């Protein structure tokens, strides 16, 4: 699928507000509502748009402690391990990365004590060599929008 300028504009608008209506998007890019609906439908079908979600303020829902964990995993187990990490409810981002570690994930917890319990009871059982744990003091930006050019 080719992502042309119109699709880029639609994607940018949806990243700013995933609840934006077809009508509002059509007005913003000076196209018909049916064109916008068709374009979005195709991008959903092709997997360009993977889904829609709310970006929450974790501290307002009691998740006051987050950590980014940098670890090494055996290459032959990386995909299986990533799937297992994805099944844990406290993990909200998983990345395969380059450098002195090959997997990075982010853990959310109510406080430091719960973070330690999650690390000790769930993460420590996995075939991981933890390289570094960064406690996130404050998140300044999460999510898009990404300007597509």
Residue pairs with C-beta under 8 A, 6 or more apart in sequence:
1 42
1 43
1 46
1 48
3 11
3 48
3 148
6 29
6 31
6 35
6 39
7 39
7 43
7 48
8 148
8 149
9 28
9 29
10 25
10 29
10 36
10 39
10 40
10 43
11 43
11 48
11 49
11 148
12 145
12 146
12 147
12 148
13 20
13 25
13 28
13 29
14 20
14 25
14 40
14 49
14 52
15 143
15 144
15 145
15 146
16 144
16 145
18 52
18 53
18 54
19 52
22 33
22 36
22 37
22 40
23 33
25 36
25 40
26 32
26 33
26 35
26 36
29 36
40 49
43 49
55 142
55 143
58 64
58 66
58 108
58 139
62 110
63 108
63 109
63 110
64 109
64 110
64 111
65 108
65 109
65 110
65 111
65 112
65 114
65 115
65 135
66 106
66 107
66 108
66 109
66 135
66 136
66 139
67 106
67 107
67 109
67 115
67 133
67 134
67 135
67 136
68 104
68 105
68 106
68 133
68 134
68 136
69 104
69 105
69 106
69 107
69 119
69 123
69 130
69 132
69 133
69 134
70 97
70 100
70 101
70 103
70 104
70 130
70 131
70 132
70 133
70 134
71 101
71 102
71 103
71 104
71 105
71 128
71 129
71 130
71 131
72 100
72 101
72 102
72 103
72 128
72 129
72 131
73 81
73 102
73 103
73 126
73 127
73 128
73 129
74 127
75 102
77 127
78 96
78 102
78 103
81 103
81 126
81 127
81 128
82 94
82 96
82 103
84 126
85 91
85 94
85 103
85 105
85 126
86 94
88 118
88 122
88 123
90 107
90 108
90 109
90 118
90 122
91 105
91 106
91 107
92 106
92 107
92 108
93 105
93 106
94 103
94 104
94 105
94 106
95 103
95 104
95 105
96 102
96 103
97 103
97 104
100 131
101 131
101 132
103 128
106 136
107 115
107 118
107 119
107 123
109 115
109 117
109 118
112 135
119 133
123 130
